[in-house]
Amino acid sequence: MTAGGASRTKAPKTAGGGSCPAASSFELLGRRWVPYVIWALRHGPRRFTEILRAVPGITDRVLTMRLRDLEAARIVARRQFNEIPPRVEYDLTERGRDLMPVIGEMERWSRRWDRSGR
């Protein structure tokens, strides 16, 4: 089990016998809440509580874990300001901004094929 509670298995094999070339992307974007956090940061830097409010249903503990995952993947940058009281902001890196068209297409697909059957 991972810290997020999901079990890790090997990436599925492709028809040619190799791992799927997008396996690492699928694994990251498939983690619960990750696309929502990326979406919440699409317009620029936000503080932790702003992200928490922008992603209904996520807990502060899980948001902390997902932000750490995204920092480790260099999708999100954490910026701590040297002020009192302390202030921390999170923003998408260039790598994270490159994901916005992917997230946007996921949104488009969801709108087209949502559960209403349209």
C-alpha positions as CSV (number, residue, x, y, z in Angstrom):
1,M,0.0,0.0,0.0
2,T,1.1,3.6,-0.7
3,A,0.7,6.5,1.7
4,G,-2.5,7.4,-0.2
5,G,-4.0,4.0,0.5
6,A,-3.7,2.6,-3.0
7,S,-1.9,-0.6,-3.7
8,R,0.8,-0.4,-6.4
9,T,1.0,-3.0,-9.1
10,K,3.1,-3.2,-12.1
11,A,2.0,-1.2,-15.1
12,P,-0.1,-3.3,-17.6
13,K,1.7,-4.7,-20.5
14,T,1.0,-3.5,-24.0
15,A,0.2,-5.9,-26.9
16,G,3.9,-5.8,-27.8
17,G,4.9,-7.0,-24.3
18,G,6.3,-3.7,-23.1
19,S,4.9,-1.4,-20.4
20,C,2.5,1.3,-21.6
21,P,4.5,4.4,-22.5
22,A,2.1,6.6,-20.6
23,A,2.0,4.4,-17.4
24,S,3.6,7.0,-15.2
25,S,1.1,9.7,-16.3
26,F,-1.8,7.3,-15.8
27,E,-0.6,6.4,-12.4
28,L,-0.2,10.1,-11.3
29,L,-3.4,11.4,-12.9
30,G,-5.3,8.3,-11.7
31,R,-4.6,9.1,-8.0
32,R,-7.8,10.3,-6.3
33,W,-8.0,14.1,-6.3
34,V,-4.9,14.8,-8.4
35,P,-6.7,16.2,-11.4
36,Y,-8.9,18.3,-9.2
37,V,-5.9,19.9,-7.5
38,I,-4.3,20.6,-10.8
39,W,-7.6,22.1,-12.0
40,A,-7.8,24.3,-8.9
41,L,-4.3,25.7,-9.7
42,R,-5.1,26.5,-13.3
43,H,-5.4,30.3,-12.9
44,G,-2.3,30.8,-10.8
45,P,-0.9,30.5,-7.3
46,R,-3.2,29.6,-4.4
47,R,-2.8,29.1,-0.7
48,F,-3.6,25.8,0.9
49,T,-7.0,26.8,2.3
50,E,-8.0,28.2,-1.1
51,I,-7.2,24.9,-2.8
52,L,-9.1,23.1,0.0
53,R,-12.2,25.2,-0.7
54,A,-11.8,24.8,-4.4
55,V,-11.8,21.0,-4.2
56,P,-15.0,20.0,-2.2
57,G,-14.8,16.8,-0.4
58,I,-11.0,16.6,-0.1
59,T,-9.6,16.5,3.5
60,D,-6.6,18.6,4.6
61,R,-4.6,15.4,5.2
62,V,-5.3,14.1,1.7
63,L,-4.6,17.5,0.1
64,T,-1.3,17.6,1.9
65,M,-0.4,14.2,0.5
66,R,-1.5,15.1,-3.0
67,L,0.4,18.4,-3.0
68,R,3.5,16.4,-1.9
69,D,3.0,13.9,-4.7
70,L,2.7,16.7,-7.2
71,E,5.7,18.5,-5.8
72,A,7.8,15.3,-6.1
73,A,6.6,14.9,-9.7
74,R,7.6,18.6,-10.3
75,I,4.0,19.4,-11.4
76,V,3.5,21.8,-8.5
77,A,5.9,24.2,-6.9
78,R,5.6,25.3,-3.2
79,R,6.7,28.8,-2.4
80,Q,7.1,29.8,1.3
81,F,7.3,33.5,2.0
82,N,9.5,34.7,4.8
83,E,6.8,36.7,6.6
84,I,4.8,36.6,9.8
85,P,2.4,34.9,9.8
86,P,4.0,32.5,7.4
87,R,2.5,32.3,4.0
88,V,2.8,29.4,1.5
89,E,1.5,29.3,-2.0
90,Y,1.3,26.5,-4.5
91,D,1.5,27.0,-8.3
92,L,1.8,24.8,-11.4
93,T,5.2,24.5,-12.8
94,E,5.8,24.6,-16.5
95,R,5.4,20.8,-16.5
96,G,2.1,21.2,-14.6
97,R,0.9,23.8,-17.0
98,D,1.6,21.4,-19.9
99,L,-1.0,19.1,-18.4
100,M,-3.8,21.7,-18.7
101,P,-4.7,20.6,-22.3
102,V,-4.9,17.0,-21.0
103,I,-7.1,18.0,-18.1
104,G,-9.2,20.2,-20.4
105,E,-9.8,17.3,-22.8
106,M,-10.8,15.1,-19.8
107,E,-13.3,17.9,-18.9
108,R,-14.6,18.0,-22.5
109,W,-15.0,14.2,-22.7
110,S,-16.8,14.2,-19.3
111,R,-19.2,16.9,-20.5
112,R,-19.9,14.9,-23.7
113,W,-20.3,11.5,-22.0
114,D,-21.6,12.4,-18.6
115,R,-24.1,10.1,-16.8
116,S,-27.1,12.0,-18.1
117,G,-26.8,10.1,-21.4
118,R,-26.6,13.1,-23.6
